[in-house]
Amino acid sequence: MAILKNIAQEQVLPLAQQVEAEAGQIVSKTLAQNDAVSITLFAFSKGEEISTHASGGDAMVLVLEGRGRFTIDGREHFCSAGESIVMPAGKPHAVYAAEDFKMLLTIVFPQN
């Protein structure tokens, strides 16, 4: 039984090509989601954003293409392809597409 979904298994894949956005869109593709972890690919067109919110788990982003702005607890950070940033659980954060960009988001939730 596959735990990961919406992605081919046992083959080499260009991860950034697994999701595409058109103008004025944010497209997401969930690869895994359960009580412990959430893994999602995102493609943002320039100017799109996810407004300020908080997560119950630590959220780690890996930018796959382009450049995004990540505001964490009021501080702005810019990440380009190949760079990562962690948005800690409970801290307000937002994502803005300074240009077209793609990212892989992994959220790890605390286990009781």
C-alpha atoms as a printed R data frame, in Angstrom:
    type eleno elety resid chain resno      x      y       z
1   ATOM     1    CA   MET     A     1  0.000  0.000   0.000
2   ATOM     2    CA   ALA     A     2  1.417  3.384  -1.019
3   ATOM     3    CA   ILE     A     3  1.631  6.041   1.670
4   ATOM     4    CA   LEU     A     4  2.600  8.764  -0.804
5   ATOM     5    CA   LYS     A     5 -0.059  9.685  -3.350
6   ATOM     6    CA   ASN     A     6 -0.358 11.756  -6.527
7   ATOM     7    CA   ILE     A     7  3.233 11.017  -7.545
8   ATOM     8    CA   ALA     A     8  4.843  8.202  -9.506
9   ATOM     9    CA   GLN     A     9  6.906  5.730  -7.527
10  ATOM    10    CA   GLU     A    10 10.126  3.902  -8.375
11  ATOM    11    CA   GLN     A    11 11.165  6.415 -11.029
12  ATOM    12    CA   VAL     A    12 13.341  9.491 -11.148
13  ATOM    13    CA   LEU     A    13 11.188 12.624 -11.323
14  ATOM    14    CA   PRO     A    14 11.873 16.326 -11.770
15  ATOM    15    CA   LEU     A    15  9.899 17.370  -8.673
16  ATOM    16    CA   ALA     A    16  9.268 20.934  -9.856
17  ATOM    17    CA   GLN     A    17  7.525 19.606 -12.971
18  ATOM    18    CA   GLN     A    18  4.917 17.750 -10.919
19  ATOM    19    CA   VAL     A    19  2.860 20.927 -10.377
20  ATOM    20    CA   GLU     A    20  2.154 23.941 -12.635
21  ATOM    21    CA   ALA     A    21  0.363 27.235 -11.974
22  ATOM    22    CA   GLU     A    22 -1.316 29.517 -14.465
23  ATOM    23    CA   ALA     A    23 -1.588 33.304 -14.100
24  ATOM    24    CA   GLY     A    24 -3.520 34.332 -11.004
25  ATOM    25    CA   GLN     A    25 -3.333 30.904  -9.362
26  ATOM    26    CA   ILE     A    26 -1.781 28.903  -6.602
27  ATOM    27    CA   VAL     A    27 -1.863 25.205  -7.408
28  ATOM    28    CA   SER     A    28 -1.170 22.556  -4.799
29  ATOM    29    CA   LYS     A    29 -0.707 18.807  -4.970
30  ATOM    30    CA   THR     A    30 -0.857 16.820  -1.734
31  ATOM    31    CA   LEU     A    31  1.664 13.988  -1.629
32  ATOM    32    CA   ALA     A    32  1.000 12.794   1.941
33  ATOM    33    CA   GLN     A    33 -1.257 13.829   4.789
34  ATOM    34    CA   ASN     A    34 -1.867 12.198   8.142
35  ATOM    35    CA   ASP     A    35 -1.681 13.038  11.865
36  ATOM    36    CA   ALA     A    36  2.140 13.102  11.801
37  ATOM    37    CA   VAL     A    37  3.087 14.771   8.515
38  ATOM    38    CA   SER     A    38  1.804 16.733   5.545
39  ATOM    39    CA   ILE     A    39  3.799 16.979   2.294
40  ATOM    40    CA   THR     A    40  2.513 19.283  -0.440
41  ATOM    41    CA   LEU     A    41  3.882 20.692  -3.689
42  ATOM    42    CA   PHE     A    42  2.894 24.273  -4.527
43  ATOM    43    CA   ALA     A    43  3.177 26.388  -7.670
44  ATOM    44    CA   PHE     A    44  2.521 30.133  -7.270
45  ATOM    45    CA   SER     A    45  2.095 32.618 -10.059
46  ATOM    46    CA   LYS     A    46  3.690 36.016  -9.458
47  ATOM    47    CA   GLY     A    47  1.744 38.172  -7.005
48  ATOM    48    CA   GLU     A    48 -0.233 35.334  -5.425
49  ATOM    49    CA   GLU     A    49 -0.079 34.736  -1.672
50  ATOM    50    CA   ILE     A    50 -1.182 32.644   1.246
51  ATOM    51    CA   SER     A    51 -2.275 35.080   3.939
52  ATOM    52    CA   THR     A    52 -1.028 35.058   7.522
53  ATOM    53    CA   HIS     A    53 -1.907 31.928   9.466
54  ATOM    54    CA   ALA     A    54 -0.297 29.546  11.969
55  ATOM    55    CA   SER     A    55  0.285 25.802  11.835
56  ATOM    56    CA   GLY     A    56  0.105 23.199  14.564
57  ATOM    57    CA   GLY     A    57  3.395 21.724  13.352
58  ATOM    58    CA   ASP     A    58  6.802 22.923  12.187
59  ATOM    59    CA   ALA     A    59  6.603 23.768   8.478
60  ATOM    60    CA   MET     A    60  9.735 23.392   6.356
61  ATOM    61    CA   VAL     A    61  9.811 24.825   2.835
62  ATOM    62    CA   LEU     A    62 12.207 23.874   0.044
63  ATOM    63    CA   VAL     A    63 11.993 26.302  -2.889
64  ATOM    64    CA   LEU     A    64 12.243 24.324  -6.125
65  ATOM    65    CA   GLU     A    65 12.073 27.144  -8.692
66  ATOM    66    CA   GLY     A    66 11.961 30.926  -8.562
67  ATOM    67    CA   ARG     A    67 11.842 33.068  -5.430
68  ATOM    68    CA   GLY     A    68  9.311 33.558  -2.645
69  ATOM    69    CA   ARG     A    69  8.882 35.862   0.330
70  ATOM    70    CA   PHE     A    70  8.144 34.221   3.663
71  ATOM    71    CA   THR     A    71  6.983 36.421   6.522
72  ATOM    72    CA   ILE     A    72  7.423 34.695   9.874
73  ATOM    73    CA   ASP     A    73  6.293 36.440  13.046
74  ATOM    74    CA   GLY     A    74  6.531 39.800  11.232
75  ATOM    75    CA   ARG     A    75 10.034 39.260   9.731
76  ATOM    76    CA   GLU     A    76 10.490 38.916   5.965
77  ATOM    77    CA   HIS     A    77 12.758 36.275   4.446
78  ATOM    78    CA   PHE     A    78 13.403 35.658   0.743
79  ATOM    79    CA   CYS     A    79 14.221 32.147  -0.463
80  ATOM    80    CA   SER     A    80 15.355 31.156  -3.934
81  ATOM    81    CA   ALA     A    81 15.580 27.788  -5.657
82  ATOM    82    CA   GLY     A    82 17.556 25.326  -3.557
83  ATOM    83    CA   GLU     A    83 17.018 27.236  -0.290
84  ATOM    84    CA   SER     A    84 14.899 26.247   2.703
85  ATOM    85    CA   ILE     A    85 13.285 27.923   5.658
86  ATOM    86    CA   VAL     A    86 11.442 26.582   8.695
87  ATOM    87    CA   MET     A    87  8.277 28.264   9.935
88  ATOM    88    CA   PRO     A    88  7.941 27.141  13.568
89  ATOM    89    CA   ALA     A    89  4.674 25.723  14.894
90  ATOM    90    CA   GLY     A    90  2.359 28.328  16.328
91  ATOM    91    CA   LYS     A    91  4.155 31.343  14.797
92  ATOM    92    CA   PRO     A    92  2.138 33.417  12.336
93  ATOM    93    CA   HIS     A    93  3.489 33.191   8.811
94  ATOM    94    CA   ALA     A    94  2.562 34.083   5.226
95  ATOM    95    CA   VAL     A    95  3.894 33.286   1.745
96  ATOM    96    CA   TYR     A    96  4.073 35.712  -1.182
97  ATOM    97    CA   ALA     A    97  5.194 35.021  -4.750
98  ATOM    98    CA   ALA     A    98  7.721 37.758  -5.566
99  ATOM    99    CA   GLU     A    99  7.870 35.970  -8.936
100 ATOM   100    CA   ASP     A   100  6.548 32.667 -10.250
101 ATOM   101    CA   PHE     A   101  7.858 30.034  -7.885
102 ATOM   102    CA   LYS     A   102  7.418 26.456  -6.734
103 ATOM   103    CA   MET     A   103  8.004 24.932  -3.328
104 ATOM   104    CA   LEU     A   104  7.761 21.686  -1.433
105 ATOM   105    CA   LEU     A   105  6.131 22.133   1.974
106 ATOM   106    CA   THR     A   106  6.646 19.543   4.702
107 ATOM   107    CA   ILE     A   107  4.808 19.983   7.997
108 ATOM   108    CA   VAL     A   108  5.711 17.748  10.921
109 ATOM   109    CA   PHE     A   109  3.093 17.638  13.668
110 ATOM   110    CA   PRO     A   110  3.791 16.871  17.338
111 ATOM   111    CA   GLN     A   111  2.799 13.410  18.477
112 ATOM   112    CA   ASN     A   112  1.351 12.863  21.950
